[in-house]
Amino acid sequence: MGIIETEKMLNIEQGIEIGRSQEKEHFVANLILQLGLSDAQAAKVADAPISFVKKIRSQLKEISN
């Protein structure tokens, strides 16, 4: 495999990771907004660090202000 093909594959993998991250952010936001879960509960359900959930909650508060 040449350099160009390798670079294309890396770009595709990065795009997939970005998509997964956005999906997890959306999932956590729904756990908070739709189900009213606490940070600890949302982190457990989403299998995410509590710091990630707190970041999402903070972003949601900024949007609502």
C-alpha atoms as a printed R data frame, in Angstrom:
   type eleno elety resid chain resno       x      y      z
1  ATOM     1    CA   MET     A     1   0.000  0.000  0.000
2  ATOM     2    CA   GLY     A     2   1.332  3.382 -0.962
3  ATOM     3    CA   ILE     A     3   1.460  6.611  0.994
4  ATOM     4    CA   ILE     A     4  -1.666  8.044 -0.625
5  ATOM     5    CA   GLU     A     5  -3.731  4.949  0.117
6  ATOM     6    CA   THR     A     6  -2.485  4.896  3.704
7  ATOM     7    CA   GLU     A     7  -3.358  8.566  4.149
8  ATOM     8    CA   LYS     A     8  -6.851  7.974  2.748
9  ATOM     9    CA   MET     A     9  -7.409  5.096  5.158
10 ATOM    10    CA   LEU     A    10  -6.240  7.204  8.090
11 ATOM    11    CA   ASN     A    11  -8.606 10.009  7.079
12 ATOM    12    CA   ILE     A    12 -11.497  7.550  6.879
13 ATOM    13    CA   GLU     A    13 -10.654  6.175 10.330
14 ATOM    14    CA   GLN     A    14 -10.488  9.688 11.763
15 ATOM    15    CA   GLY     A    15 -13.887 10.469 10.252
16 ATOM    16    CA   ILE     A    16 -15.352  7.349 11.822
17 ATOM    17    CA   GLU     A    17 -13.936  8.301 15.231
18 ATOM    18    CA   ILE     A    18 -15.375 11.815 14.958
19 ATOM    19    CA   GLY     A    19 -18.763 10.340 14.057
20 ATOM    20    CA   ARG     A    20 -18.665  7.986 17.028
21 ATOM    21    CA   SER     A    21 -17.728 10.817 19.349
22 ATOM    22    CA   GLN     A    22 -20.618 12.921 18.092
23 ATOM    23    CA   GLU     A    23 -23.005  9.986 18.525
24 ATOM    24    CA   LYS     A    24 -21.852  9.506 22.124
25 ATOM    25    CA   GLU     A    25 -22.284 13.231 22.821
26 ATOM    26    CA   HIS     A    26 -25.813 13.083 21.422
27 ATOM    27    CA   PHE     A    27 -26.583  9.937 23.426
28 ATOM    28    CA   VAL     A    28 -25.370 11.493 26.686
29 ATOM    29    CA   ALA     A    29 -27.291 14.700 25.977
30 ATOM    30    CA   ASN     A    30 -30.464 12.650 25.529
31 ATOM    31    CA   LEU     A    31 -29.830 10.768 28.773
32 ATOM    32    CA   ILE     A    32 -29.597 14.109 30.552
33 ATOM    33    CA   LEU     A    33 -32.430 15.949 28.785
34 ATOM    34    CA   GLN     A    34 -34.951 13.198 28.098
35 ATOM    35    CA   LEU     A    35 -34.433 10.929 31.085
36 ATOM    36    CA   GLY     A    36 -33.121 13.431 33.621
37 ATOM    37    CA   LEU     A    37 -30.248 11.187 34.667
38 ATOM    38    CA   SER     A    38 -27.562 12.416 37.028
39 ATOM    39    CA   ASP     A    39 -23.975 12.695 35.833
40 ATOM    40    CA   ALA     A    40 -23.066  9.394 37.492
41 ATOM    41    CA   GLN     A    41 -26.071  7.580 36.029
42 ATOM    42    CA   ALA     A    42 -25.496  8.933 32.519
43 ATOM    43    CA   ALA     A    43 -21.804  8.039 32.699
44 ATOM    44    CA   LYS     A    44 -22.639  4.490 33.713
45 ATOM    45    CA   VAL     A    45 -25.286  3.985 31.017
46 ATOM    46    CA   ALA     A    46 -23.116  5.543 28.285
47 ATOM    47    CA   ASP     A    47 -19.955  3.817 29.520
48 ATOM    48    CA   ALA     A    48 -18.248  7.198 29.518
49 ATOM    49    CA   PRO     A    49 -16.090  9.077 32.006
50 ATOM    50    CA   ILE     A    50 -18.041 11.308 34.367
51 ATOM    51    CA   SER     A    51 -15.879 14.230 33.194
52 ATOM    52    CA   PHE     A    52 -17.256 13.685 29.665
53 ATOM    53    CA   VAL     A    53 -20.837 13.776 30.965
54 ATOM    54    CA   LYS     A    54 -20.132 16.933 32.970
55 ATOM    55    CA   LYS     A    55 -18.710 18.571 29.838
56 ATOM    56    CA   ILE     A    56 -21.871 17.716 27.889
57 ATOM    57    CA   ARG     A    57 -24.103 18.990 30.720
58 ATOM    58    CA   SER     A    58 -22.115 22.236 30.795
59 ATOM    59    CA   GLN     A    59 -22.527 22.661 27.032
60 ATOM    60    CA   LEU     A    60 -26.262 22.066 27.358
61 ATOM    61    CA   LYS     A    61 -26.512 24.766 30.032
62 ATOM    62    CA   GLU     A    62 -24.642 27.229 27.791
63 ATOM    63    CA   ILE     A    63 -27.045 26.523 24.942
64 ATOM    64    CA   SER     A    64 -30.115 27.022 27.123
65 ATOM    65    CA   ASN     A    65 -28.917 30.390 28.484
